Amino acid sequence: MGTVGWWSLVRFAHVAGAALWVGGQLALSLVILPLARHLLPPEAKDRFTSAAGRRFGMLTGAVFLPVQLATGWAMAWHRGVTWASLTEPGYGRTLATKLALFAVVMLAAAGHGIAHAKGRADLARALAVVSLVGSLGVVLLATALPAT
């Protein structure tokens, strides 16, 4: 595989990982959880939603996050991004904003899991919304970056 093909594969893995993460959040929030609330008795709903959240969290930690970090770092390295270039107008600042928002999203997602485990449903719901909206913002910022 040539250099161009390799970087296309790296970019594909990065975009596919982001699509799975955001798509998974949307599917859980807009389809799966509302159906569980409507169709399952309260005890079964609670068990199901907890299990679905744990599974999504485990996949995030084991697959999504490592793939995003590795491919994101590789693409930045390939493009020649430095810490100093993150303060420059255009690509640098857009990437810096995307990275900062990604960090907020990951913290909100982790906070959601902790709040849910401690039975703080309102806080867990608010952090889930922050994570989802922030994830959409990360994708929006990513569309402003040229392909590497």
PASEBA-1860 file (N, C-alpha, C; in nm, 3 decimals):
! residues 148
1> MGTVGWWS> 0.085/-0.117/0.000/0.000/0.000/0.000/0.090/0.123/0.000 ~ 0.064/0.215/-0.092/0.144/0.337/-0.101/0.113/0.434/0.012 ~ 0.192/0.540/0.018/0.175/0.640/0.123/0.036/0.701/0.121 ~ -0.014/0.734/0.003/-0.148/0.794/-0.008/-0.252/0.698/0.045 ~ -0.243/0.570/0.007/-0.338/0.471/0.054/-0.334/0.453/0.205 ~ -0.212/0.455/0.263/-0.196/0.441/0.406/-0.266/0.554/0.480 ~ -0.243/0.678/0.436/-0.304/0.792/0.505/-0.454/0.797/0.484 ~ -0.501/0.746/0.372/-0.646/0.735/0.352/-0.705/0.636/0.452
9> LVRFAHVA> -0.635/0.528/0.478/-0.680/0.429/0.576/-0.680/0.488/0.718 ~ -0.576/0.562/0.752/-0.569/0.627/0.884/-0.686/0.725/0.899 ~ -0.707/0.808/0.798/-0.818/0.906/0.802/-0.952/0.834/0.810 ~ -0.967/0.724/0.733/-1.091/0.647/0.737/-1.117/0.594/0.878 ~ -1.015/0.538/0.943/-1.031/0.486/1.078/-1.072/0.597/1.175 ~ -1.015/0.715/1.158/-1.048/0.829/1.244/-1.193/0.872/1.224 ~ -1.233/0.887/1.099/-1.370/0.931/1.068/-1.471/0.823/1.108 ~ -1.441/0.697/1.078/-1.532/0.589/1.114/-1.549/0.580/1.266
17> GAALWVGG> -1.439/0.596/1.340/-1.448/0.594/1.486/-1.536/0.707/1.538 ~ -1.520/0.826/1.482/-1.603/0.939/1.524/-1.749/0.915/1.489 ~ -1.773/0.860/1.371/-1.911/0.831/1.329/-1.975/0.728/1.421 ~ -1.900/0.626/1.459/-1.954/0.524/1.550/-1.983/0.582/1.688 ~ -1.893/0.669/1.735/-1.911/0.730/1.867/-2.034/0.821/1.868 ~ -2.041/0.914/1.773/-2.153/1.008/1.771/-2.282/0.934/1.732 ~ -2.272/0.845/1.634/-2.389/0.768/1.594/-2.440/0.681/1.708 ~ -2.350/0.624/1.785/-2.390/0.544/1.900/-2.462/0.628/2.004
25> QLALSLVI> -2.411/0.748/2.028/-2.478/0.838/2.124/-2.618/0.874/2.075 ~ -2.627/0.906/1.945/-2.758/0.942/1.890/-2.854/0.824/1.893 ~ -2.806/0.705/1.856/-2.892/0.586/1.857/-2.940/0.556/1.999 ~ -2.849/0.561/2.096/-2.891/0.537/2.234/-2.991/0.642/2.281 ~ -2.962/0.769/2.255/-3.045/0.879/2.307/-3.180/0.891/2.237 ~ -3.182/0.870/2.107/-3.304/0.897/2.030/-3.388/0.774/1.998 ~ -3.327/0.654/2.005/-3.400/0.534/1.965/-3.408/0.433/2.080 ~ -3.293/0.386/2.126/-3.290/0.273/2.219/-3.346/0.308/2.356
33> LPLARHLL> -3.298/0.415/2.417/-3.345/0.449/2.552/-3.492/0.490/2.556 ~ -3.542/0.570/2.461/-3.686/0.599/2.463/-3.772/0.473/2.446 ~ -3.729/0.381/2.360/-3.804/0.256/2.345/-3.800/0.174/2.474 ~ -3.684/0.169/2.537/-3.673/0.094/2.664/-3.765/0.155/2.768 ~ -3.770/0.287/2.777/-3.858/0.353/2.874/-4.004/0.324/2.847 ~ -4.038/0.314/2.719/-4.178/0.294/2.679/-4.221/0.148/2.688 ~ -4.132/0.055/2.654/-4.172/-0.086/2.640/-4.139/-0.175/2.759 ~ -4.043/-0.136/2.841/-3.998/-0.224/2.949/-4.051/-0.177/3.084
41> PPEAKDRF> -4.079/-0.272/3.172/-4.114/-0.233/3.308/-3.995/-0.162/3.375 ~ -4.020/-0.076/3.472/-3.912/0.005/3.531/-3.787/-0.073/3.572 ~ -3.802/-0.187/3.638/-3.684/-0.261/3.682/-3.603/-0.314/3.564 ~ -3.672/-0.367/3.464/-3.604/-0.418/3.344/-3.541/-0.303/3.266 ~ -3.612/-0.191/3.259/-3.558/-0.072/3.190/-3.428/-0.027/3.254 ~ -3.426/-0.020/3.387/-3.306/0.024/3.458/-3.189/-0.071/3.433 ~ -3.215/-0.202/3.439/-3.109/-0.300/3.413/-3.059/-0.288/3.270 ~ -3.152/-0.276/3.175/-3.115/-0.268/3.034/-3.034/-0.142/3.005
49> TSAAGRRF> -3.082/-0.027/3.051/-3.011/0.098/3.021/-2.874/0.102/3.087 ~ -2.864/0.047/3.208/-2.733/0.040/3.274/-2.638/-0.049/3.194 ~ -2.687/-0.163/3.151/-2.602/-0.256/3.074/-2.562/-0.194/2.941 ~ -2.654/-0.128/2.874/-2.623/-0.064/2.745/-2.519/0.046/2.765 ~ -2.535/0.125/2.869/-2.439/0.232/2.898/-2.301/0.178/2.932 ~ -2.297/0.072/3.014/-2.168/0.011/3.047/-2.101/-0.044/2.923 ~ -2.176/-0.112/2.836/-2.118/-0.169/2.714/-2.064/-0.058/2.625 ~ -2.141/0.049/2.608/-2.096/0.161/2.524/-1.971/0.224/2.585
57> GMLTGAVF> -1.969/0.238/2.717/-1.852/0.294/2.785/-1.728/0.207/2.771 ~ -1.747/0.076/2.781/-1.633/-0.016/2.765/-1.580/-0.011/2.622 ~ -1.668/-0.008/2.524/-1.624/0.003/2.385/-1.553/0.135/2.360 ~ -1.601/0.240/2.424/-1.537/0.370/2.411/-1.393/0.363/2.463 ~ -1.376/0.309/2.583/-1.244/0.302/2.643/-1.150/0.204/2.575 ~ -1.204/0.094/2.527/-1.120/-0.011/2.470/-1.092/0.007/2.321 ~ -1.186/0.069/2.248/-1.172/0.079/2.103/-1.172/0.224/2.055 ~ -1.281/0.295/2.081/-1.297/0.428/2.026/-1.185/0.523/2.066
65> LPVQLATG> -1.163/0.538/2.194/-1.064/0.636/2.240/-0.923/0.604/2.190 ~ -0.876/0.480/2.202/-0.742/0.452/2.149/-0.731/0.476/1.998 ~ -0.832/0.439/1.922/-0.828/0.461/1.776/-0.826/0.611/1.746 ~ -0.910/0.687/1.813/-0.915/0.831/1.787/-0.783/0.899/1.823 ~ -0.728/0.863/1.938/-0.603/0.924/1.980/-0.488/0.886/1.887 ~ -0.478/0.759/1.852/-0.368/0.715/1.766/-0.379/0.774/1.626 ~ -0.496/0.768/1.567/-0.510/0.819/1.430/-0.503/0.972/1.428 ~ -0.559/1.037/1.529/-0.551/1.183/1.536/-0.408/1.230/1.550
73> WAMAWHRG> -0.333/1.165/1.640/-0.192/1.199/1.656/-0.116/1.174/1.526 ~ -0.141/1.061/1.460/-0.070/1.028/1.336/-0.099/1.132/1.228 ~ -0.225/1.172/1.214/-0.258/1.272/1.111/-0.195/1.408/1.143 ~ -0.195/1.445/1.271/-0.132/1.572/1.309/0.019/1.567/1.281 ~ 0.082/1.456/1.316/0.225/1.440/1.288/0.252/1.447/1.138 ~ 0.169/1.379/1.060/0.185/1.378/0.914/0.173/1.520/0.856 ~ 0.087/1.598/0.915/0.065/1.735/0.867/0.171/1.830/0.921 ~ 0.251/1.786/1.017/0.354/1.872/1.073/0.305/1.965/1.183
81> VTWASLTE> 0.197/1.928/1.249/0.142/2.009/1.357/0.238/2.008/1.475 ~ 0.262/2.126/1.530/0.343/2.141/1.651/0.257/2.211/1.756 ~ 0.305/2.212/1.881/0.230/2.284/1.985/0.215/2.430/1.946 ~ 0.322/2.489/1.890/0.317/2.631/1.851/0.216/2.654/1.739 ~ 0.205/2.560/1.646/0.114/2.580/1.532/-0.033/2.577/1.574 ~ -0.061/2.522/1.693/-0.200/2.519/1.740/-0.253/2.658/1.777 ~ -0.164/2.757/1.788/-0.207/2.893/1.819/-0.222/2.979/1.693 ~ -0.181/2.924/1.579/-0.187/3.000/1.454/-0.329/3.001/1.398
89> PGYGRTLA> -0.368/3.113/1.334/-0.502/3.121/1.276/-0.524/3.010/1.173 ~ -0.650/2.977/1.152/-0.683/2.876/1.051/-0.676/2.736/1.107 ~ -0.600/2.651/1.040/-0.592/2.510/1.075/-0.554/2.488/1.221 ~ -0.450/2.558/1.266/-0.400/2.537/1.402/-0.505/2.565/1.508 ~ -0.568/2.680/1.502/-0.669/2.716/1.602/-0.793/2.627/1.592 ~ -0.830/2.593/1.470/-0.946/2.504/1.454/-0.916/2.368/1.516 ~ -0.798/2.315/1.491/-0.759/2.187/1.551/-0.751/2.198/1.702 ~ -0.694/2.307/1.753/-0.684/2.326/1.898/-0.823/2.331/1.961
97> TKLALFAV> -0.916/2.400/1.897/-1.053/2.407/1.948/-1.118/2.269/1.945 ~ -1.097/2.195/1.836/-1.151/2.059/1.826/-1.095/1.972/1.938 ~ -0.965/1.980/1.964/-0.903/1.899/2.069/-0.955/1.937/2.207 ~ -0.971/2.066/2.232/-1.022/2.111/2.361/-1.167/2.062/2.381 ~ -1.247/2.074/2.277/-1.386/2.029/2.286/-1.392/1.877/2.304 ~ -1.303/1.805/2.236/-1.296/1.659/2.251/-1.265/1.624/2.397 ~ -1.174/1.697/2.459/-1.140/1.671/2.600/-1.262/1.696/2.689 ~ -1.336/1.803/2.663/-1.458/1.832/2.739/-1.559/1.719/2.721
105> VMLAAAGH> -1.575/1.672/2.598/-1.668/1.564/2.568/-1.631/1.437/2.646 ~ -1.503/1.403/2.646/-1.459/1.282/2.716/-1.479/1.297/2.867 ~ -1.453/1.415/2.921/-1.477/1.439/3.064/-1.626/1.431/3.096 ~ -1.710/1.488/3.010/-1.855/1.482/3.031/-1.904/1.337/3.023 ~ -1.852/1.261/2.928/-1.893/1.121/2.914/-1.851/1.040/3.038 ~ -1.729/1.063/3.085/-1.684/0.994/3.206/-1.769/1.036/3.327 ~ -1.796/1.165/3.336/-1.881/1.216/3.444/-2.021/1.158/3.439 ~ -2.072/1.140/3.318/-2.204/1.078/3.300/-2.205/0.938/3.360
113> GIAHAKGR> -2.102/0.860/3.328/-2.095/0.724/3.381/-2.087/0.721/3.531 ~ -2.009/0.810/3.588/-1.994/0.816/3.734/-2.126/0.859/3.798 ~ -2.188/0.964/3.743/-2.315/1.012/3.799/-2.423/0.904/3.790 ~ -2.425/0.833/3.678/-2.524/0.725/3.663/-2.500/0.615/3.765 ~ -2.375/0.577/3.784/-2.341/0.472/3.881/-2.378/0.513/4.024 ~ -2.373/0.642/4.053/-2.406/0.690/4.188/-2.554/0.724/4.203 ~ -2.633/0.696/4.099/-2.777/0.719/4.107/-2.819/0.864/4.095 ~ -2.733/0.947/4.037/-2.765/1.089/4.019/-2.816/1.110/3.877
121> ADLARALA> -2.941/1.070/3.856/-3.000/1.064/3.722/-3.003/1.200/3.653 ~ -3.039/1.306/3.723/-3.047/1.438/3.659/-2.910/1.485/3.612 ~ -2.808/1.466/3.695/-2.673/1.504/3.656/-2.624/1.417/3.541 ~ -2.652/1.287/3.548/-2.611/1.196/3.440/-2.675/1.237/3.308 ~ -2.801/1.273/3.311/-2.872/1.315/3.189/-2.812/1.444/3.134 ~ -2.784/1.540/3.222/-2.725/1.667/3.177/-2.588/1.644/3.115 ~ -2.507/1.558/3.177/-2.374/1.531/3.122/-2.382/1.454/2.991 ~ -2.483/1.369/2.976/-2.503/1.299/2.849/-2.535/1.398/2.738
129> VVSLVGSL> -2.616/1.498/2.769/-2.651/1.600/2.669/-2.526/1.682/2.634 ~ -2.447/1.720/2.734/-2.323/1.793/2.709/-2.232/1.712/2.619 ~ -2.219/1.582/2.648/-2.133/1.496/2.569/-2.183/1.485/2.424 ~ -2.312/1.467/2.407/-2.368/1.454/2.272/-2.354/1.584/2.193 ~ -2.392/1.695/2.251/-2.382/1.824/2.181/-2.236/1.857/2.152 ~ -2.150/1.831/2.249/-2.007/1.854/2.227/-1.952/1.766/2.117 ~ -1.995/1.641/2.112/-1.951/1.550/2.006/-1.991/1.602/1.868 ~ -2.112/1.653/1.859/-2.156/1.712/1.731/-2.069/1.833/1.697
137> GVVLLATA> -2.030/1.910/1.798/-1.939/2.023/1.776/-1.803/1.978/1.727 ~ -1.752/1.867/1.782/-1.623/1.814/1.738/-1.632/1.775/1.591 ~ -1.740/1.709/1.553/-1.758/1.670/1.412/-1.768/1.794/1.324 ~ -1.839/1.895/1.368/-1.850/2.019/1.291/-1.713/2.082/1.271 ~ -1.634/2.089/1.376/-1.499/2.145/1.363/-1.412/2.059/1.273 ~ -1.430/1.928/1.279/-1.351/1.839/1.193/-1.379/1.865/1.046 ~ -1.502/1.901/1.014/-1.534/1.929/0.873/-1.464/2.053/0.822 ~ -1.419/2.139/0.913/-1.349/2.261/0.874/-1.200/2.236/0.848
145> LPAT> -1.151/2.118/0.887/-1.008/2.086/0.869/-0.989/2.017/0.733 ~ -0.890/2.059/0.658/-0.863/1.990/0.531/-0.808/1.850/0.556 ~ -0.829/1.761/0.464/-0.777/1.624/0.475/-0.626/1.628/0.479 ~ -0.569/1.533/0.556/-0.422/1.527/0.564/-0.370/1.425/0.467
END
